[in-house]
Amino acid sequence: MITKLRDSPLTIDEWPKDIDYFMAVDESGTSEIKSVERMIKNSDNDNINKWFVLSGIIFKKSSMEIIPNIITKLKKKYWKNGEYCGERVVFHSKEMHHRQNAFSNSCIPDYNSFKKDLCESLDQIPFRIITIVIDKYQHVSKNSNPYKVYEYALALLLERYSFNISPNKKGAMLFESRNGGADKELLAKANDTFENGTYYVNDSHFDRVHNGIYFNPKRTSDNKKSYFMLELADLFAYATLQHFRNNEDSDIYCCMKKRLVGYPFPDGKGLKLIN
């Protein structure tokens, strides 16, 4: 039986002793559908804004001793003390893509070398990926009463996370915090899936993955550390969005996609496409 679920968002700084896995979750694209209704009206099926991605990176507790050192070593190679303007550098996809702030030309003149080093570092880190991709145009046009996009993607992600945690193990989740209201709403969405199950998975199956849902900012309160699990989720969610939007396989996408559950045949397992 599922224990009472927490209804207030919490942050976390240390891995709980009784948790075996964490899945860090991030999104890319927007989950709203008002713009999709305009796309359908104009038969604009090629609009790049039709895509929504929700990615989860799964980490094992046993890997926690090596991962922070790999990330910190890379950051210190390119930024003094791994910091920019007195704050720990965060691998943030949009800033990297637009070469802004810590990733500007003045900070990283040889960006190709940085990307190569980043991919080599990612290759050293043990993790698995589950990602949900929704073609909102097709989802809305095919259904008279379509599921809410974020809730649908989250339920599919939680299903697959539960499949990858053995019955005698415990998993928790980490989201990037935004504000109290948004975090509380997201927590309620996850709790609803845990309490009611889905069409394919009953509620008892989620016992293994509801053992903590946390919301952390990009950095610790003193700005001297970042939450690398969220950084990797951001990197792959954005890279996946670009893959579907622009048919663009970035270096990051190519090196990380090998970690999709079920790779080289991840369809329906590590990669679920709704179209």
C-alpha positions as protocol buffer text, in pm:
chain_id: "A"
residue {
  index: 1
  type: MET
  ca { x: 0 y: 0 z: 0 }
}
residue {
  index: 2
  type: ILE
  ca { x: 125 y: 349 z: -87 }
}
residue {
  index: 3
  type: THR
  ca { x: 214 y: 556 z: 215 }
}
residue {
  index: 4
  type: LYS
  ca { x: 85 y: 909 z: 263 }
}
residue {
  index: 5
  type: LEU
  ca { x: 237 y: 1136 z: 1 }
}
residue {
  index: 6
  type: ARG
  ca { x: 389 y: 1472 z: 80 }
}
residue {
  index: 7
  type: ASP
  ca { x: 199 y: 1771 z: -60 }
}
residue {
  index: 8
  type: SER
  ca { x: 460 y: 2044 z: 1 }
}
residue {
  index: 9
  type: PRO
  ca { x: 774 y: 2078 z: -217 }
}
residue {
  index: 10
  type: LEU
  ca { x: 1109 y: 2018 z: -46 }
}
residue {
  index: 11
  type: THR
  ca { x: 1472 y: 2065 z: -151 }
}
residue {
  index: 12
  type: ILE
  ca { x: 1745 y: 1809 z: -91 }
}
residue {
  index: 13
  type: ASP
  ca { x: 2123 y: 1839 z: -49 }
}
residue {
  index: 14
  type: GLU
  ca { x: 2225 y: 1485 z: 43 }
}
residue {
  index: 15
  type: TRP
  ca { x: 2128 y: 1150 z: -104 }
}
residue {
  index: 16
  type: PRO
  ca { x: 1901 y: 971 z: 151 }
}
residue {
  index: 17
  type: LYS
  ca { x: 2047 y: 649 z: 286 }
}
residue {
  index: 18
  type: ASP
  ca { x: 1744 y: 437 z: 197 }
}
residue {
  index: 19
  type: ILE
  ca { x: 1715 y: 556 z: -166 }
}
residue {
  index: 20
  type: ASP
  ca { x: 1879 y: 346 z: -439 }
}
residue {
  index: 21
  type: TYR
  ca { x: 1800 y: 556 z: -746 }
}
residue {
  index: 22
  type: PHE
  ca { x: 1728 y: 918 z: -834 }
}
residue {
  index: 23
  type: MET
  ca { x: 1573 y: 1039 z: -1157 }
}
residue {
  index: 24
  type: ALA
  ca { x: 1641 y: 1404 z: -1241 }
}
residue {
  index: 25
  type: VAL
  ca { x: 1374 y: 1550 z: -1467 }
}
residue {
  index: 26
  type: ASP
  ca { x: 1370 y: 1848 z: -1702 }
}
residue {
  index: 27
  type: GLU
  ca { x: 1159 y: 1965 z: -1993 }
}
residue {
  index: 28
  type: SER
  ca { x: 1218 y: 2147 z: -2318 }
}
residue {
  index: 29
  type: GLY
  ca { x: 957 y: 2315 z: -2534 }
}
residue {
  index: 30
  type: THR
  ca { x: 621 y: 2423 z: -2396 }
}
residue {
  index: 31
  type: SER
  ca { x: 327 y: 2209 z: -2292 }
}
residue {
  index: 32
  type: GLU
  ca { x: 56 y: 2463 z: -2378 }
}
residue {
  index: 33
  type: ILE
  ca { x: -181 y: 2380 z: -2665 }
}
residue {
  index: 34
  type: LYS
  ca { x: -347 y: 2713 z: -2753 }
}
residue {
  index: 35
  type: SER
  ca { x: -84 y: 2775 z: -3019 }
}
residue {
  index: 36
  type: VAL
  ca { x: -142 y: 2421 z: -3148 }
}
residue {
  index: 37
  type: GLU
  ca { x: -506 y: 2500 z: -3213 }
}
residue {
  index: 38
  type: ARG
  ca { x: -390 y: 2784 z: -3439 }
}
residue {
  index: 39
  type: MET
  ca { x: -145 y: 2549 z: -3610 }
}
residue {
  index: 40
  type: ILE
  ca { x: -424 y: 2302 z: -3682 }
}
residue {
  index: 41
  type: LYS
  ca { x: -650 y: 2577 z: -3813 }
}
residue {
  index: 42
  type: ASN
  ca { x: -373 y: 2683 z: -4054 }
}
residue {
  index: 43
  type: SER
  ca { x: -263 y: 2322 z: -4132 }
}
residue {
  index: 44
  type: ASP
  ca { x: 79 y: 2422 z: -3999 }
}
residue {
  index: 45
  type: ASN
  ca { x: 208 y: 2074 z: -3924 }
}
residue {
  index: 46
  type: ASP
  ca { x: 573 y: 2173 z: -3975 }
}
residue {
  index: 47
  type: ASN
  ca { x: 576 y: 2434 z: -3700 }
}
residue {
  index: 48
  type: ILE
  ca { x: 880 y: 2369 z: -3480 }
}
residue {
  index: 49
  type: ASN
  ca { x: 688 y: 2472 z: -3169 }
}
residue {
  index: 50
  type: LYS
  ca { x: 470 y: 2162 z: -3183 }
}
residue {
  index: 51
  type: TRP
  ca { x: 726 y: 1954 z: -2995 }
}
residue {
  index: 52
  type: PHE
  ca { x: 743 y: 1896 z: -2618 }
}
residue {
  index: 53
  type: VAL
  ca { x: 1012 y: 1690 z: -2445 }
}
residue {
  index: 54
  type: LEU
  ca { x: 1029 y: 1560 z: -2089 }
}
residue {
  index: 55
  type: SER
  ca { x: 1353 y: 1379 z: -2003 }
}
residue {
  index: 56
  type: GLY
  ca { x: 1457 y: 1183 z: -1696 }
}
residue {
  index: 57
  type: ILE
  ca { x: 1817 y: 1087 z: -1615 }
}
residue {
  index: 58
  type: ILE
  ca { x: 1846 y: 791 z: -1378 }
}
residue {
  index: 59
  type: PHE
  ca { x: 2141 y: 771 z: -1140 }
}
residue {
  index: 60
  type: LYS
  ca { x: 2246 y: 494 z: -902 }
}
residue {
  index: 61
  type: LYS
  ca { x: 2357 y: 572 z: -550 }
}
residue {
  index: 62
  type: SER
  ca { x: 2668 y: 361 z: -604 }
}
residue {
  index: 63
  type: SER
  ca { x: 2784 y: 608 z: -873 }
}
residue {
  index: 64
  type: MET
  ca { x: 2774 y: 917 z: -657 }
}
residue {
  index: 65
  type: GLU
  ca { x: 3137 y: 895 z: -548 }
}
residue {
  index: 66
  type: ILE
  ca { x: 3276 y: 948 z: -899 }
}
residue {
  index: 67
  type: ILE
  ca { x: 3027 y: 1171 z: -1081 }
}
residue {
  index: 68
  type: PRO
  ca { x: 3077 y: 1504 z: -896 }
}
residue {
  index: 69
  type: ASN
  ca { x: 3454 y: 1478 z: -942 }
}
residue {
  index: 70
  type: ILE
  ca { x: 3419 y: 1430 z: -1318 }
}
residue {
  index: 71
  type: ILE
  ca { x: 3190 y: 1732 z: -1355 }
}
residue {
  index: 72
  type: THR
  ca { x: 3397 y: 1955 z: -1125 }
}
residue {
  index: 73
  type: LYS
  ca { x: 3723 y: 1865 z: -1301 }
}
residue {
  index: 74
  type: LEU
  ca { x: 3577 y: 1972 z: -1636 }
}
residue {
  index: 75
  type: LYS
  ca { x: 3443 y: 2301 z: -1500 }
}
residue {
  index: 76
  type: LYS
  ca { x: 3774 y: 2388 z: -1336 }
}
residue {
  index: 77
  type: LYS
  ca { x: 3953 y: 2324 z: -1664 }
}
residue {
  index: 78
  type: TYR
  ca { x: 3756 y: 2599 z: -1840 }
}
residue {
  index: 79
  type: TRP
  ca { x: 3674 y: 2840 z: -1556 }
}
residue {
  index: 80
  type: LYS
  ca { x: 3887 y: 2944 z: -1260 }
}
residue {
  index: 81
  type: ASN
  ca { x: 3762 y: 2744 z: -960 }
}
residue {
  index: 82
  type: GLY
  ca { x: 3479 y: 2628 z: -1186 }
}
residue {
  index: 83
  type: GLU
  ca { x: 3308 y: 2965 z: -1135 }
}
residue {
  index: 84
  type: TYR
  ca { x: 3180 y: 3253 z: -1344 }
}
residue {
  index: 85
  type: CYS
  ca { x: 3119 y: 3590 z: -1173 }
}
residue {
  index: 86
  type: GLY
  ca { x: 3163 y: 3427 z: -833 }
}
residue {
  index: 87
  type: GLU
  ca { x: 2909 y: 3150 z: -894 }
}
residue {
  index: 88
  type: ARG
  ca { x: 2954 y: 2785 z: -985 }
}
residue {
  index: 89
  type: VAL
  ca { x: 2913 y: 2736 z: -1359 }
}
residue {
  index: 90
  type: VAL
  ca { x: 2595 y: 2551 z: -1456 }
}
residue {
  index: 91
  type: PHE
  ca { x: 2568 y: 2358 z: -1781 }
}
residue {
  index: 92
  type: HIS
  ca { x: 2257 y: 2532 z: -1912 }
}
residue {
  index: 93
  type: SER
  ca { x: 2164 y: 2440 z: -2268 }
}
residue {
  index: 94
  type: LYS
  ca { x: 2017 y: 2770 z: -2382 }
}
residue {
  index: 95
  type: GLU
  ca { x: 2318 y: 2968 z: -2260 }
}
residue {
  index: 96
  type: MET
  ca { x: 2548 y: 2716 z: -2425 }
}
residue {
  index: 97
  type: HIS
  ca { x: 2354 y: 2724 z: -2752 }
}
residue {
  index: 98
  type: HIS
  ca { x: 2356 y: 3104 z: -2768 }
}
residue {
  index: 99
  type: ARG
  ca { x: 2713 y: 3133 z: -2632 }
}
residue {
  index: 100
  type: GLN
  ca { x: 2606 y: 3354 z: -2343 }
}
residue {
  index: 101
  type: ASN
  ca { x: 2759 y: 3436 z: -2001 }
}
residue {
  index: 102
  type: ALA
  ca { x: 3001 y: 3160 z: -1896 }
}
residue {
  index: 103
  type: PHE
  ca { x: 2985 y: 3012 z: -2247 }
}
residue {
  index: 104
  type: SER
  ca { x: 3060 y: 3333 z: -2438 }
}
residue {
  index: 105
  type: ASN
  ca { x: 3346 y: 3361 z: -2688 }
}
residue {
  index: 106
  type: SER
  ca { x: 3552 y: 3556 z: -2437 }
}
residue {
  index: 107
  type: CYS
  ca { x: 3521 y: 3276 z: -2179 }
}
residue {
  index: 108
  type: ILE
  ca { x: 3554 y: 2981 z: -2418 }
}
residue {
  index: 109
  type: PRO
  ca { x: 3732 y: 3082 z: -2742 }
}
residue {
  index: 110
  type: ASP
  ca { x: 3764 y: 2719 z: -2858 }
}
residue {
  index: 111
  type: TYR
  ca { x: 3410 y: 2597 z: -2814 }
}
residue {
  index: 112
  type: ASN
  ca { x: 3464 y: 2280 z: -3018 }
}
residue {
  index: 113
  type: SER
  ca { x: 3731 y: 2165 z: -2774 }
}
residue {
  index: 114
  type: PHE
  ca { x: 3494 y: 2234 z: -2485 }
}
residue {
  index: 115
  type: LYS
  ca { x: 3217 y: 2027 z: -2645 }
}
residue {
  index: 116
  type: LYS
  ca { x: 3462 y: 1744 z: -2707 }
}
residue {
  index: 117
  type: ASP
  ca { x: 3572 y: 1750 z: -2343 }
}
residue {
  index: 118
  type: LEU
  ca { x: 3210 y: 1767 z: -2226 }
}
residue {
  index: 119
  type: CYS
  ca { x: 3115 y: 1460 z: -2429 }
}
residue {
  index: 120
  type: GLU
  ca { x: 3421 y: 1271 z: -2306 }
}
residue {
  index: 121
  type: SER
  ca { x: 3320 y: 1355 z: -1949 }
}
residue {
  index: 122
  type: LEU
  ca { x: 2962 y: 1242 z: -2012 }
}
residue {
  index: 123
  type: ASP
  ca { x: 3097 y: 914 z: -2149 }
}
residue {
  index: 124
  type: GLN
  ca { x: 3262 y: 851 z: -1812 }
}
residue {
  index: 125
  type: ILE
  ca { x: 2942 y: 905 z: -1612 }
}
residue {
  index: 126
  type: PRO
  ca { x: 2708 y: 609 z: -1547 }
}
residue {
  index: 127
  type: PHE
  ca { x: 2342 y: 695 z: -1602 }
}
residue {
  index: 128
  type: ARG
  ca { x: 2037 y: 588 z: -1802 }
}
residue {
  index: 129
  type: ILE
  ca { x: 1783 y: 801 z: -1984 }
}
residue {
  index: 130
  type: ILE
  ca { x: 1409 y: 792 z: -2035 }
}
residue {
  index: 131
  type: THR
  ca { x: 1262 y: 1065 z: -2252 }
}
residue {
  index: 132
  type: ILE
  ca { x: 906 y: 1138 z: -2362 }
}
residue {
  index: 133
  type: VAL
  ca { x: 848 y: 1331 z: -2684 }
}
residue {
  index: 134
  type: ILE
  ca { x: 503 y: 1460 z: -2777 }
}
residue {
  index: 135
  type: ASP
  ca { x: 404 y: 1597 z: -3117 }
}
residue {
  index: 136
  type: LYS
  ca { x: 137 y: 1832 z: -2987 }
}
residue {
  index: 137
  type: TYR
  ca { x: -7 y: 1892 z: -3335 }
}
residue {
  index: 138
  type: GLN
  ca { x: -82 y: 1523 z: -3385 }
}
residue {
  index: 139
  type: HIS
  ca { x: -188 y: 1469 z: -3024 }
}
residue {
  index: 140
  type: VAL
  ca { x: -447 y: 1747 z: -3035 }
}
residue {
  index: 141
  type: SER
  ca { x: -570 y: 1688 z: -3389 }
}
residue {
  index: 142
  type: LYS
  ca { x: -628 y: 1316 z: -3331 }
}
residue {
  index: 143
  type: ASN
  ca { x: -813 y: 1351 z: -3002 }
}
residue {
  index: 144
  type: SER
  ca { x: -1136 y: 1542 z: -2940 }
}
residue {
  index: 145
  type: ASN
  ca { x: -1046 y: 1563 z: -2572 }
}
residue {
  index: 146
  type: PRO
  ca { x: -665 y: 1539 z: -2560 }
}
residue {
  index: 147
  type: TYR
  ca { x: -473 y: 1473 z: -2240 }
}
residue {
  index: 148
  type: LYS
  ca { x: -298 y: 1770 z: -2086 }
}
residue {
  index: 149
  type: VAL
  ca { x: 47 y: 1753 z: -2238 }
}
residue {
  index: 150
  type: TYR
  ca { x: 268 y: 1782 z: -1929 }
}
residue {
  index: 151
  type: GLU
  ca { x: 55 y: 1546 z: -1718 }
}
residue {
  index: 152
  type: TYR
  ca { x: 53 y: 1291 z: -1999 }
}
residue {
  index: 153
  type: ALA
  ca { x: 429 y: 1307 z: -2048 }
}
residue {
  index: 154
  type: LEU
  ca { x: 491 y: 1285 z: -1674 }
}
residue {
  index: 155
  type: ALA
  ca { x: 269 y: 978 z: -1637 }
}
residue {
  index: 156
  type: LEU
  ca { x: 450 y: 804 z: -1922 }
}
residue {
  index: 157
  type: LEU
  ca { x: 786 y: 896 z: -1768 }
}
residue {
  index: 158
  type: LEU
  ca { x: 684 y: 764 z: -1427 }
}
residue {
  index: 159
  type: GLU
  ca { x: 561 y: 438 z: -1580 }
}
residue {
  index: 160
  type: ARG
  ca { x: 897 y: 376 z: -1743 }
}
residue {
  index: 161
  type: TYR
  ca { x: 1090 y: 480 z: -1435 }
}
residue {
  index: 162
  type: SER
  ca { x: 894 y: 226 z: -1232 }
}
residue {
  index: 163
  type: PHE
  ca { x: 978 y: -45 z: -1487 }
}
residue {
  index: 164
  type: ASN
  ca { x: 1349 y: 23 z: -1430 }
}
residue {
  index: 165
  type: ILE
  ca { x: 1344 y: -5 z: -1050 }
}
residue {
  index: 166
  type: SER
  ca { x: 1341 y: -357 z: -913 }
}
residue {
  index: 167
  type: PRO
  ca { x: 1070 y: -438 z: -655 }
}
residue {
  index: 168
  type: ASN
  ca { x: 1312 y: -443 z: -361 }
}
residue {
  index: 169
  type: LYS
  ca { x: 1469 y: -105 z: -445 }
}
residue {
  index: 170
  type: LYS
  ca { x: 1356 y: 253 z: -389 }
}
residue {
  index: 171
  type: GLY
  ca { x: 1363 y: 546 z: -629 }
}
residue {
  index: 172
  type: ALA
  ca { x: 1316 y: 919 z: -580 }
}
residue {
  index: 173
  type: MET
  ca { x: 1289 y: 1216 z: -817 }
}
residue {
  index: 174
  type: LEU
  ca { x: 1446 y: 1559 z: -855 }
}
residue {
  index: 175
  type: PHE
  ca { x: 1297 y: 1853 z: -1046 }
}
residue {
  index: 176
  type: GLU
  ca { x: 1432 y: 2203 z: -1095 }
}
residue {
  index: 177
  type: SER
  ca { x: 1243 y: 2440 z: -869 }
}
residue {
  index: 178
  type: ARG
  ca { x: 1071 y: 2742 z: -1020 }
}
residue {
  index: 179
  type: ASN
  ca { x: 835 y: 2893 z: -768 }
}
residue {
  index: 180
  type: GLY
  ca { x: 629 y: 2757 z: -482 }
}
residue {
  index: 181
  type: GLY
  ca { x: 302 y: 2751 z: -674 }
}
residue {
  index: 182
  type: ALA
  ca { x: 442 y: 2580 z: -984 }
}
residue {
  index: 183
  type: ASP
  ca { x: 635 y: 2326 z: -778 }
}
residue {
  index: 184
  type: LYS
  ca { x: 331 y: 2244 z: -567 }
}
residue {
  index: 185
  type: GLU
  ca { x: 121 y: 2195 z: -882 }
}
residue {
  index: 186
  type: LEU
  ca { x: 381 y: 1962 z: -1034 }
}
residue {
  index: 187
  type: LEU
  ca { x: 402 y: 1766 z: -709 }
}
residue {
  index: 188
  type: ALA
  ca { x: 25 y: 1726 z: -711 }
}
residue {
  index: 189
  type: LYS
  ca { x: 40 y: 1590 z: -1068 }
}
residue {
  index: 190
  type: ALA
  ca { x: 298 y: 1329 z: -970 }
}
residue {
  index: 191
  type: ASN
  ca { x: 105 y: 1234 z: -658 }
}
residue {
  index: 192
  type: ASP
  ca { x: -210 y: 1186 z: -864 }
}
residue {
  index: 193
  type: THR
  ca { x: -31 y: 928 z: -1078 }
}
residue {
  index: 194
  type: PHE
  ca { x: 110 y: 755 z: -770 }
}
residue {
  index: 195
  type: GLU
  ca { x: -231 y: 738 z: -601 }
}
residue {
  index: 196
  type: ASN
  ca { x: -444 y: 641 z: -901 }
}
residue {
  index: 197
  type: GLY
  ca { x: -203 y: 463 z: -1133 }
}
residue {
  index: 198
  type: THR
  ca { x: -234 y: 485 z: -1510 }
}
residue {
  index: 199
  type: TYR
  ca { x: -422 y: 291 z: -1777 }
}
residue {
  index: 200
  type: TYR
  ca { x: -135 y: 39 z: -1797 }
}
residue {
  index: 201
  type: VAL
  ca { x: 18 y: 50 z: -1449 }
}
residue {
  index: 202
  type: ASN
  ca { x: -173 y: 20 z: -1121 }
}
residue {
  index: 203
  type: ASP
  ca { x: -97 y: 236 z: -819 }
}
residue {
  index: 204
  type: SER
  ca { x: 85 y: -36 z: -622 }
}
residue {
  index: 205
  type: HIS
  ca { x: 353 y: -55 z: -892 }
}
residue {
  index: 206
  type: PHE
  ca { x: 453 y: 303 z: -813 }
}
residue {
  index: 207
  type: ASP
  ca { x: 547 y: 214 z: -454 }
}
residue {
  index: 208
  type: ARG
  ca { x: 908 y: 178 z: -569 }
}
residue {
  index: 209
  type: VAL
  ca { x: 934 y: 529 z: -722 }
}
residue {
  index: 210
  type: HIS
  ca { x: 738 y: 763 z: -494 }
}
residue {
  index: 211
  type: ASN
  ca { x: 990 y: 764 z: -211 }
}
residue {
  index: 212
  type: GLY
  ca { x: 1066 y: 1135 z: -234 }
}
residue {
  index: 213
  type: ILE
  ca { x: 1003 y: 1411 z: -486 }
}
residue {
  index: 214
  type: TYR
  ca { x: 1233 y: 1709 z: -449 }
}
residue {
  index: 215
  type: PHE
  ca { x: 1273 y: 2052 z: -608 }
}
residue {
  index: 216
  type: ASN
  ca { x: 1617 y: 2213 z: -619 }
}
residue {
  index: 217
  type: PRO
  ca { x: 1739 y: 2539 z: -775 }
}
residue {
  index: 218
  type: LYS
  ca { x: 2029 y: 2547 z: -1020 }
}
residue {
  index: 219
  type: ARG
  ca { x: 2282 y: 2611 z: -742 }
}
residue {
  index: 220
  type: THR
  ca { x: 2319 y: 2573 z: -368 }
}
residue {
  index: 221
  type: SER
  ca { x: 2228 y: 2872 z: -154 }
}
residue {
  index: 222
  type: ASP
  ca { x: 2592 y: 2992 z: -140 }
}
residue {
  index: 223
  type: ASN
  ca { x: 2622 y: 2960 z: -522 }
}
residue {
  index: 224
  type: LYS
  ca { x: 2937 y: 2749 z: -485 }
}
residue {
  index: 225
  type: LYS
  ca { x: 2791 y: 2419 z: -603 }
}
residue {
  index: 226
  type: SER
  ca { x: 2543 y: 2312 z: -868 }
}
residue {
  index: 227
  type: TYR
  ca { x: 2313 y: 2011 z: -892 }
}
residue {
  index: 228
  type: PHE
  ca { x: 2474 y: 1808 z: -1167 }
}
residue {
  index: 229
  type: MET
  ca { x: 2182 y: 1565 z: -1200 }
}
residue {
  index: 230
  type: LEU
  ca { x: 1957 y: 1851 z: -1312 }
}
residue {
  index: 231
  type: GLU
  ca { x: 2228 y: 1977 z: -1547 }
}
residue {
  index: 232
  type: LEU
  ca { x: 2241 y: 1647 z: -1733 }
}
residue {
  index: 233
  type: ALA
  ca { x: 1861 y: 1636 z: -1757 }
}
residue {
  index: 234
  type: ASP
  ca { x: 1865 y: 1986 z: -1906 }
}
residue {
  index: 235
  type: LEU
  ca { x: 2135 y: 1892 z: -2157 }
}
residue {
  index: 236
  type: PHE
  ca { x: 1949 y: 1592 z: -2294 }
}
residue {
  index: 237
  type: ALA
  ca { x: 1601 y: 1745 z: -2293 }
}
residue {
  index: 238
  type: TYR
  ca { x: 1724 y: 2040 z: -2498 }
}
residue {
  index: 239
  type: ALA
  ca { x: 1932 y: 1822 z: -2732 }
}
residue {
  index: 240
  type: THR
  ca { x: 1631 y: 1597 z: -2791 }
}
residue {
  index: 241
  type: LEU
  ca { x: 1409 y: 1895 z: -2869 }
}
residue {
  index: 242
  type: GLN
  ca { x: 1658 y: 2017 z: -3129 }
}
residue {
  index: 243
  type: HIS
  ca { x: 1674 y: 1668 z: -3276 }
}
residue {
  index: 244
  type: PHE
  ca { x: 1300 y: 1663 z: -3340 }
}
residue {
  index: 245
  type: ARG
  ca { x: 1256 y: 2032 z: -3419 }
}
residue {
  index: 246
  type: ASN
  ca { x: 1542 y: 2071 z: -3661 }
}
residue {
  index: 247
  type: ASN
  ca { x: 1649 y: 1714 z: -3738 }
}
residue {
  index: 248
  type: GLU
  ca { x: 1973 y: 1822 z: -3572 }
}
residue {
  index: 249
  type: ASP
  ca { x: 2194 y: 1571 z: -3395 }
}
residue {
  index: 250
  type: SER
  ca { x: 2421 y: 1777 z: -3173 }
}
residue {
  index: 251
  type: ASP
  ca { x: 2739 y: 1636 z: -3023 }
}
residue {
  index: 252
  type: ILE
  ca { x: 2561 y: 1616 z: -2687 }
}
residue {
  index: 253
  type: TYR
  ca { x: 2266 y: 1429 z: -2833 }
}
residue {
  index: 254
  type: CYS
  ca { x: 2492 y: 1180 z: -3011 }
}
residue {
  index: 255
  type: CYS
  ca { x: 2695 y: 1100 z: -2700 }
}
residue {
  index: 256
  type: MET
  ca { x: 2401 y: 1088 z: -2458 }
}
residue {
  index: 257
  type: LYS
  ca { x: 2146 y: 899 z: -2669 }
}
residue {
  index: 258
  type: LYS
  ca { x: 2351 y: 582 z: -2618 }
}
residue {
  index: 259
  type: ARG
  ca { x: 2226 y: 586 z: -2258 }
}
residue {
  index: 260
  type: LEU
  ca { x: 1860 y: 563 z: -2354 }
}
residue {
  index: 261
  type: VAL
  ca { x: 1702 y: 259 z: -2191 }
}
residue {
  index: 262
  type: GLY
  ca { x: 1692 y: -17 z: -2452 }
}
residue {
  index: 263
  type: TYR
  ca { x: 1951 y: 144 z: -2683 }
}
residue {
  index: 264
  type: PRO
  ca { x: 2011 y: 78 z: -2974 }
}
residue {
  index: 265
  type: PHE
  ca { x: 1639 y: -4 z: -2988 }
}
residue {
  index: 266
  type: PRO
  ca { x: 1495 y: 242 z: -2732 }
}
residue {
  index: 267
  type: ASP
  ca { x: 1153 y: 295 z: -2893 }
}
residue {
  index: 268
  type: GLY
  ca { x: 882 y: 256 z: -2632 }
}
residue {
  index: 269
  type: LYS
  ca { x: 1139 y: 201 z: -2356 }
}
residue {
  index: 270
  type: GLY
  ca { x: 1391 y: 481 z: -2321 }
}
residue {
  index: 271
  type: LEU
  ca { x: 1227 y: 689 z: -2594 }
}
residue {
  index: 272
  type: LYS
  ca { x: 851 y: 722 z: -2613 }
}
residue {
  index: 273
  type: LEU
  ca { x: 723 y: 926 z: -2908 }
}
residue {
  index: 274
  type: ILE
  ca { x: 359 y: 1034 z: -2910 }
}
residue {
  index: 275
  type: ASN
  ca { x: 245 y: 1145 z: -3255 }
}
